[in-house]
Protein backbone atom coordinates (compact mmCIF):
# COMPACT_ATOMS: atom_id res chain seq x y z
CA UNK A 1 0.00 0.00 0.00
CA UNK A 2 1.08 3.61 0.18
CA UNK A 3 0.27 7.06 1.49
CA UNK A 4 0.44 10.25 -0.56
CA UNK A 5 -0.59 13.74 0.50
CA UNK A 6 -0.76 16.93 -1.56
CA UNK A 7 -1.70 20.47 -0.52
CA UNK A 8 -2.69 23.49 -2.57
CA UNK A 9 -2.26 26.52 -0.32
CA UNK A 10 -2.24 30.28 -0.65
CA UNK A 11 1.55 30.53 -0.97
CA UNK A 12 2.34 27.32 -2.81
CA UNK A 13 2.05 23.55 -2.82
CA UNK A 14 3.37 20.67 -0.68
CA UNK A 15 3.66 17.07 -1.88
CA UNK A 16 4.83 14.04 0.15
CA UNK A 17 4.72 10.34 -0.75
CA UNK A 18 6.09 7.23 0.89
CA UNK A 19 7.95 4.60 -1.15
CA UNK A 20 6.90 1.24 0.27
CA UNK A 21 5.31 -1.35 -1.99
CA UNK A 22 4.42 -4.76 -0.66
CA UNK A 23 2.97 -7.92 -2.16
CA UNK A 24 2.85 -9.80 1.12
CA UNK A 25 4.92 -9.70 4.29
CA UNK A 26 7.90 -11.36 2.60
CA UNK A 27 7.99 -9.14 -0.50
CA UNK A 28 8.54 -5.47 0.40
CA UNK A 29 10.19 -3.10 -2.05
CA UNK A 30 10.97 0.61 -2.49
CA UNK A 31 9.46 2.40 -5.49
CA UNK A 32 9.14 6.11 -6.18
CA UNK A 33 5.54 7.35 -6.20
CA UNK A 34 6.15 11.08 -6.71
CA UNK A 35 7.03 12.18 -10.24
CA UNK A 36 7.92 15.68 -11.41
CA UNK A 37 7.63 17.21 -14.87
CA UNK A 38 8.26 20.74 -15.98
CA UNK A 39 9.83 23.39 -18.12
CA UNK A 40 11.62 26.15 -16.21
CA UNK A 41 9.72 29.46 -16.24
CA UNK A 42 6.81 27.82 -18.08
CA UNK A 43 5.21 24.95 -16.13
CA UNK A 44 5.54 22.73 -13.09
CA UNK A 45 3.65 19.42 -12.74
CA UNK A 46 3.66 16.72 -10.06
CA UNK A 47 1.96 13.30 -10.23
CA UNK A 48 1.61 11.08 -7.15
CA UNK A 49 0.49 7.47 -7.42
CA UNK A 50 -1.23 4.91 -5.21
CA UNK A 51 -2.61 1.48 -5.96
CA UNK A 52 -1.63 -1.25 -8.41
CA UNK A 53 2.08 -0.70 -9.15
CA UNK A 54 1.92 -2.09 -12.70
CA UNK A 55 -0.93 0.29 -13.52
CA UNK A 56 0.76 3.38 -12.06
CA UNK A 57 4.06 2.62 -13.79
CA UNK A 58 2.25 2.10 -17.09
CA UNK A 59 0.49 5.47 -16.74
CA UNK A 60 3.76 7.28 -16.00
CA UNK A 61 5.47 5.36 -18.80
CA UNK A 62 2.84 6.45 -21.34
CA UNK A 63 3.12 10.08 -20.25
CA UNK A 64 6.91 10.01 -20.47
CA UNK A 65 6.75 8.28 -23.84
CA UNK A 66 4.48 11.00 -25.21
CA UNK A 67 7.06 13.60 -24.19
CA UNK A 68 10.06 11.72 -25.60
CA UNK A 69 8.37 11.03 -28.94
CA UNK A 70 6.68 14.47 -28.98
CA UNK A 71 3.27 12.89 -29.43
CA UNK A 72 0.27 15.19 -29.13
CA UNK A 73 -1.19 15.88 -26.67
CA UNK A 74 1.45 15.66 -23.95
CA UNK A 75 2.15 17.24 -20.57
CA UNK A 76 4.19 20.04 -22.14
CA UNK A 77 1.81 20.91 -24.98
CA UNK A 78 -1.36 21.43 -22.93
CA UNK A 79 -2.43 24.92 -21.93
CA UNK A 80 -4.07 24.38 -18.54
CA UNK A 81 -3.78 22.10 -15.53
CA UNK A 82 -7.38 21.04 -16.17
CA UNK A 83 -6.29 19.67 -19.56
CA UNK A 84 -3.35 17.95 -17.83
CA UNK A 85 -5.77 16.25 -15.42
CA UNK A 86 -7.94 15.18 -18.36
CA UNK A 87 -4.92 13.66 -20.15
CA UNK A 88 -3.77 11.79 -17.04
CA UNK A 89 -7.31 10.55 -16.37
CA UNK A 90 -7.71 9.39 -19.97
CA UNK A 91 -4.35 7.61 -19.83
CA UNK A 92 -5.29 5.86 -16.59
CA UNK A 93 -8.64 4.73 -17.99
CA UNK A 94 -6.97 3.42 -21.17
CA UNK A 95 -4.28 1.48 -19.25
CA UNK A 96 -6.89 -0.26 -17.10
CA UNK A 97 -9.07 -1.04 -20.13
CA UNK A 98 -6.09 -2.50 -22.05
CA UNK A 99 -5.23 -5.05 -19.34
CA UNK A 100 -8.74 -6.12 -18.34
CA UNK A 101 -11.60 -7.93 -20.00
CA UNK A 102 -15.02 -9.32 -19.16
CA UNK A 103 -13.34 -12.16 -17.26
CA UNK A 104 -10.82 -10.03 -15.34
CA UNK A 105 -11.89 -7.88 -12.40
CA UNK A 106 -10.98 -4.27 -13.16
CA UNK A 107 -10.65 -3.34 -9.49
CA UNK A 108 -7.53 -5.53 -9.27
CA UNK A 109 -5.78 -2.98 -11.47
CA UNK A 110 -7.19 0.18 -9.92
CA UNK A 111 -5.03 3.05 -8.77
CA UNK A 112 -5.54 6.65 -7.70
CA UNK A 113 -3.50 9.67 -8.72
CA UNK A 114 -2.90 13.19 -7.45
CA UNK A 115 -1.96 15.77 -10.08
CA UNK A 116 -0.89 19.28 -9.15
CA UNK A 117 1.06 22.20 -10.50
CA UNK A 118 1.00 25.50 -12.32
CA UNK A 119 1.18 26.52 -15.98
CA UNK A 120 2.17 30.09 -16.89
CA UNK A 121 0.31 32.84 -15.10
CA UNK A 122 -2.72 30.67 -14.34
CA UNK A 123 -3.62 29.68 -10.78
CA UNK A 124 -2.08 26.60 -9.22
CA UNK A 125 -4.35 23.56 -9.33
CA UNK A 126 -4.54 20.22 -7.55
CA UNK A 127 -6.69 17.28 -8.71
CA UNK A 128 -7.61 13.92 -7.23
CA UNK A 129 -8.03 11.49 -10.14
CA UNK A 130 -10.14 8.40 -9.55
CA UNK A 131 -9.59 4.96 -11.18
CA UNK A 132 -12.45 5.69 -13.60
CA UNK A 133 -10.50 8.70 -14.93
CA UNK A 134 -12.75 11.44 -13.56
CA UNK A 135 -11.45 13.90 -10.96
CA UNK A 136 -12.17 16.66 -8.47
CA UNK A 137 -10.21 19.84 -7.70
CA UNK A 138 -8.89 21.15 -4.40
CA UNK A 139 -10.34 24.45 -3.15
CA UNK A 140 -9.54 26.92 -0.34
CA UNK A 141 -12.20 25.11 1.73
CA UNK A 142 -10.63 21.72 0.98
CA UNK A 143 -6.95 22.49 0.33
CA UNK A 144 -5.51 18.97 0.55
CA UNK A 145 -6.00 15.50 -0.90
CA UNK A 146 -4.80 12.11 0.32
CA UNK A 147 -4.65 8.76 -1.44
CA UNK A 148 -3.74 5.34 -0.10
CA UNK A 149 -3.61 4.72 3.65
CA UNK A 150 -4.98 8.13 4.63
CA UNK A 151 -6.97 7.48 7.79
CA UNK A 152 -4.12 7.70 10.33
CA UNK A 153 -2.71 10.93 8.93
CA UNK A 154 -6.02 12.70 8.29
CA UNK A 155 -6.93 13.91 11.82
CA UNK A 156 -3.96 16.30 12.14
CA UNK A 157 -4.68 17.75 8.69
CA UNK A 158 -8.38 18.20 9.47
CA UNK A 159 -7.60 19.98 12.73
CA UNK A 160 -4.56 22.07 11.86
CA UNK A 161 -4.17 22.66 8.12
CA UNK A 162 -5.55 25.94 6.74
CA UNK A 163 -5.46 27.38 3.22
CA UNK A 164 -3.57 30.49 4.36
CA UNK A 165 -1.02 28.55 6.44
CA UNK A 166 2.64 29.37 5.62
CA UNK A 167 4.44 26.68 3.65
CA UNK A 168 6.88 25.94 6.51
CA UNK A 169 3.97 25.20 8.84
CA UNK A 170 2.15 23.16 6.19
CA UNK A 171 5.25 21.04 5.60
CA UNK A 172 5.58 20.47 9.34
CA UNK A 173 1.90 19.48 9.51
CA UNK A 174 2.25 17.01 6.64
CA UNK A 175 5.35 15.42 8.19
CA UNK A 176 3.42 14.86 11.41
CA UNK A 177 0.65 13.29 9.32
CA UNK A 178 3.18 10.87 7.87
CA UNK A 179 4.76 10.14 11.25
CA UNK A 180 1.32 9.15 12.60
CA UNK A 181 0.73 6.90 9.60
CA UNK A 182 4.15 5.24 9.81
CA UNK A 183 3.56 4.39 13.48
CA UNK A 184 0.15 2.80 12.84
CA UNK A 185 0.44 1.09 9.45
CA UNK A 186 3.29 -1.20 8.40
CA UNK A 187 2.24 -0.99 4.73
CA UNK A 188 3.51 2.61 4.65
CA UNK A 189 7.27 3.00 4.96
CA UNK A 190 10.36 5.14 4.62
CA UNK A 191 11.99 6.74 2.78
CA UNK A 192 9.62 9.60 1.99
CA UNK A 193 9.78 11.89 -1.04
CA UNK A 194 8.91 15.51 -0.21
CA UNK A 195 8.62 18.52 -2.49
CA UNK A 196 7.63 22.14 -1.81
CA UNK A 197 6.65 24.51 -4.61
CA UNK A 198 6.43 28.28 -4.12
CA UNK A 199 3.59 29.97 -5.98
CA UNK A 200 4.34 31.65 -9.34
CA UNK A 201 8.02 30.67 -9.40
CA UNK A 202 7.46 28.15 -12.23
CA UNK A 203 10.57 26.39 -11.00
CA UNK A 204 10.80 22.60 -10.70
CA UNK A 205 12.13 21.94 -7.19
CA UNK A 206 14.65 19.16 -6.65
CA UNK A 207 12.73 17.88 -3.64
CA UNK A 208 14.12 15.87 -0.75
CA UNK A 209 14.23 12.16 0.04
CA UNK A 210 13.72 11.66 3.78
CA UNK A 211 15.37 8.59 5.30
CA UNK A 212 14.84 7.12 8.76
CA UNK A 213 18.00 8.78 10.06
CA UNK A 214 16.95 12.25 8.84
CA UNK A 215 17.64 14.59 11.75
CA UNK A 216 14.75 17.00 11.20
CA UNK A 217 12.14 14.28 10.74
CA UNK A 218 13.44 12.54 13.87
CA UNK A 219 13.05 15.75 15.88
CA UNK A 220 9.53 16.31 14.54
CA UNK A 221 8.54 12.74 15.41
CA UNK A 222 9.95 12.88 18.94
CA UNK A 223 8.54 16.31 19.78
CA UNK A 224 5.09 15.40 18.45
CA UNK A 225 4.99 12.29 20.66
CA UNK A 226 6.08 14.31 23.68
CA UNK A 227 3.53 17.04 22.92
CA UNK A 228 0.71 14.49 22.79
CA UNK A 229 1.80 12.97 26.11
CA UNK A 230 2.01 16.37 27.82
CA UNK A 231 -1.36 17.36 26.38
CA UNK A 232 -2.96 14.20 27.75
CA UNK A 233 -1.45 14.78 31.19
CA UNK A 234 -2.71 18.39 31.36
CA UNK A 235 -6.31 17.52 30.53
CA UNK A 236 -8.86 17.52 33.37
CA UNK A 237 -9.23 14.20 35.15
CA UNK A 238 -12.46 12.29 34.42
CA UNK A 239 -15.22 12.75 36.96
CA UNK A 240 -16.19 9.97 39.37
CA UNK A 241 -19.41 9.10 37.54
CA UNK A 242 -17.31 7.59 34.73
CA UNK A 243 -16.21 4.88 37.17
CA UNK A 244 -19.61 4.02 38.67
C-alpha positions as CSV (number, residue, x, y, z in Angstrom):
1,X,0.0,0.0,0.0
2,X,1.1,3.6,0.2
3,X,0.3,7.1,1.5
4,X,0.4,10.2,-0.6
5,X,-0.6,13.7,0.5
6,X,-0.8,16.9,-1.6
7,X,-1.7,20.5,-0.5
8,X,-2.7,23.5,-2.6
9,X,-2.3,26.5,-0.3
10,X,-2.2,30.3,-0.7
11,X,1.6,30.5,-1.0
12,X,2.3,27.3,-2.8
13,X,2.1,23.6,-2.8
14,X,3.4,20.7,-0.7
15,X,3.7,17.1,-1.9
16,X,4.8,14.0,0.1
17,X,4.7,10.3,-0.7
18,X,6.1,7.2,0.9
19,X,7.9,4.6,-1.2
20,X,6.9,1.2,0.3
21,X,5.3,-1.3,-2.0
22,X,4.4,-4.8,-0.7
23,X,3.0,-7.9,-2.2
24,X,2.8,-9.8,1.1
25,X,4.9,-9.7,4.3
26,X,7.9,-11.4,2.6
27,X,8.0,-9.1,-0.5
28,X,8.5,-5.5,0.4
29,X,10.2,-3.1,-2.1
30,X,11.0,0.6,-2.5
31,X,9.5,2.4,-5.5
32,X,9.1,6.1,-6.2
33,X,5.5,7.4,-6.2
34,X,6.2,11.1,-6.7
35,X,7.0,12.2,-10.2
36,X,7.9,15.7,-11.4
37,X,7.6,17.2,-14.9
38,X,8.3,20.7,-16.0
39,X,9.8,23.4,-18.1
40,X,11.6,26.2,-16.2
41,X,9.7,29.5,-16.2
42,X,6.8,27.8,-18.1
43,X,5.2,25.0,-16.1
44,X,5.5,22.7,-13.1
45,X,3.7,19.4,-12.7
46,X,3.7,16.7,-10.1
47,X,2.0,13.3,-10.2
48,X,1.6,11.1,-7.1
49,X,0.5,7.5,-7.4
50,X,-1.2,4.9,-5.2
51,X,-2.6,1.5,-6.0
52,X,-1.6,-1.3,-8.4
53,X,2.1,-0.7,-9.2
54,X,1.9,-2.1,-12.7
55,X,-0.9,0.3,-13.5
56,X,0.8,3.4,-12.1
57,X,4.1,2.6,-13.8
58,X,2.2,2.1,-17.1
59,X,0.5,5.5,-16.7
60,X,3.8,7.3,-16.0
61,X,5.5,5.4,-18.8
62,X,2.8,6.4,-21.3
63,X,3.1,10.1,-20.3
64,X,6.9,10.0,-20.5
65,X,6.8,8.3,-23.8
66,X,4.5,11.0,-25.2
67,X,7.1,13.6,-24.2
68,X,10.1,11.7,-25.6
69,X,8.4,11.0,-28.9
70,X,6.7,14.5,-29.0
71,X,3.3,12.9,-29.4
72,X,0.3,15.2,-29.1
73,X,-1.2,15.9,-26.7
74,X,1.5,15.7,-24.0
75,X,2.2,17.2,-20.6
76,X,4.2,20.0,-22.1
77,X,1.8,20.9,-25.0
78,X,-1.4,21.4,-22.9
79,X,-2.4,24.9,-21.9
80,X,-4.1,24.4,-18.5
81,X,-3.8,22.1,-15.5
82,X,-7.4,21.0,-16.2
83,X,-6.3,19.7,-19.6
84,X,-3.4,17.9,-17.8
85,X,-5.8,16.2,-15.4
86,X,-7.9,15.2,-18.4
87,X,-4.9,13.7,-20.1
88,X,-3.8,11.8,-17.0
89,X,-7.3,10.5,-16.4
90,X,-7.7,9.4,-20.0
91,X,-4.3,7.6,-19.8
92,X,-5.3,5.9,-16.6
93,X,-8.6,4.7,-18.0
94,X,-7.0,3.4,-21.2
95,X,-4.3,1.5,-19.2
96,X,-6.9,-0.3,-17.1
97,X,-9.1,-1.0,-20.1
98,X,-6.1,-2.5,-22.0
99,X,-5.2,-5.1,-19.3
100,X,-8.7,-6.1,-18.3
101,X,-11.6,-7.9,-20.0
102,X,-15.0,-9.3,-19.2
103,X,-13.3,-12.2,-17.3
104,X,-10.8,-10.0,-15.3
105,X,-11.9,-7.9,-12.4
106,X,-11.0,-4.3,-13.2
107,X,-10.6,-3.3,-9.5
108,X,-7.5,-5.5,-9.3
109,X,-5.8,-3.0,-11.5
110,X,-7.2,0.2,-9.9
111,X,-5.0,3.0,-8.8
112,X,-5.5,6.6,-7.7
113,X,-3.5,9.7,-8.7
114,X,-2.9,13.2,-7.5
115,X,-2.0,15.8,-10.1
116,X,-0.9,19.3,-9.2
117,X,1.1,22.2,-10.5
118,X,1.0,25.5,-12.3
119,X,1.2,26.5,-16.0
120,X,2.2,30.1,-16.9
121,X,0.3,32.8,-15.1
122,X,-2.7,30.7,-14.3
123,X,-3.6,29.7,-10.8
124,X,-2.1,26.6,-9.2
125,X,-4.4,23.6,-9.3
126,X,-4.5,20.2,-7.5
127,X,-6.7,17.3,-8.7
128,X,-7.6,13.9,-7.2
129,X,-8.0,11.5,-10.1
130,X,-10.1,8.4,-9.5
131,X,-9.6,5.0,-11.2
132,X,-12.5,5.7,-13.6
133,X,-10.5,8.7,-14.9
134,X,-12.7,11.4,-13.6
135,X,-11.5,13.9,-11.0
136,X,-12.2,16.7,-8.5
137,X,-10.2,19.8,-7.7
138,X,-8.9,21.1,-4.4
139,X,-10.3,24.4,-3.2
140,X,-9.5,26.9,-0.3
141,X,-12.2,25.1,1.7
142,X,-10.6,21.7,1.0
143,X,-7.0,22.5,0.3
144,X,-5.5,19.0,0.5
145,X,-6.0,15.5,-0.9
146,X,-4.8,12.1,0.3
147,X,-4.6,8.8,-1.4
148,X,-3.7,5.3,-0.1
149,X,-3.6,4.7,3.6
150,X,-5.0,8.1,4.6
151,X,-7.0,7.5,7.8
152,X,-4.1,7.7,10.3
153,X,-2.7,10.9,8.9
154,X,-6.0,12.7,8.3
155,X,-6.9,13.9,11.8
156,X,-4.0,16.3,12.1
157,X,-4.7,17.7,8.7
158,X,-8.4,18.2,9.5
159,X,-7.6,20.0,12.7
160,X,-4.6,22.1,11.9
161,X,-4.2,22.7,8.1
162,X,-5.5,25.9,6.7
163,X,-5.5,27.4,3.2
164,X,-3.6,30.5,4.4
165,X,-1.0,28.5,6.4
166,X,2.6,29.4,5.6
167,X,4.4,26.7,3.7
168,X,6.9,25.9,6.5
169,X,4.0,25.2,8.8
170,X,2.2,23.2,6.2
171,X,5.3,21.0,5.6
172,X,5.6,20.5,9.3
173,X,1.9,19.5,9.5
174,X,2.3,17.0,6.6
175,X,5.3,15.4,8.2
176,X,3.4,14.9,11.4
177,X,0.7,13.3,9.3
178,X,3.2,10.9,7.9
179,X,4.8,10.1,11.2
180,X,1.3,9.2,12.6
181,X,0.7,6.9,9.6
182,X,4.2,5.2,9.8
183,X,3.6,4.4,13.5
184,X,0.2,2.8,12.8
185,X,0.4,1.1,9.5
186,X,3.3,-1.2,8.4
187,X,2.2,-1.0,4.7
188,X,3.5,2.6,4.7
189,X,7.3,3.0,5.0
190,X,10.4,5.1,4.6
191,X,12.0,6.7,2.8
192,X,9.6,9.6,2.0
193,X,9.8,11.9,-1.0
194,X,8.9,15.5,-0.2
195,X,8.6,18.5,-2.5
196,X,7.6,22.1,-1.8
197,X,6.6,24.5,-4.6
198,X,6.4,28.3,-4.1
199,X,3.6,30.0,-6.0
200,X,4.3,31.6,-9.3
201,X,8.0,30.7,-9.4
202,X,7.5,28.2,-12.2
203,X,10.6,26.4,-11.0
204,X,10.8,22.6,-10.7
205,X,12.1,21.9,-7.2
206,X,14.7,19.2,-6.7
207,X,12.7,17.9,-3.6
208,X,14.1,15.9,-0.7
209,X,14.2,12.2,0.0
210,X,13.7,11.7,3.8
211,X,15.4,8.6,5.3
212,X,14.8,7.1,8.8
213,X,18.0,8.8,10.1
214,X,17.0,12.2,8.8
215,X,17.6,14.6,11.7
216,X,14.8,17.0,11.2
217,X,12.1,14.3,10.7
218,X,13.4,12.5,13.9
219,X,13.1,15.8,15.9
220,X,9.5,16.3,14.5
221,X,8.5,12.7,15.4
222,X,10.0,12.9,18.9
223,X,8.5,16.3,19.8
224,X,5.1,15.4,18.4
225,X,5.0,12.3,20.7
226,X,6.1,14.3,23.7
227,X,3.5,17.0,22.9
228,X,0.7,14.5,22.8
229,X,1.8,13.0,26.1
230,X,2.0,16.4,27.8
231,X,-1.4,17.4,26.4
232,X,-3.0,14.2,27.8
233,X,-1.5,14.8,31.2
234,X,-2.7,18.4,31.4
235,X,-6.3,17.5,30.5
236,X,-8.9,17.5,33.4
237,X,-9.2,14.2,35.1
238,X,-12.5,12.3,34.4
239,X,-15.2,12.7,37.0
240,X,-16.2,10.0,39.4
241,X,-19.4,9.1,37.5
242,X,-17.3,7.6,34.7
243,X,-16.2,4.9,37.2
244,X,-19.6,4.0,38.7
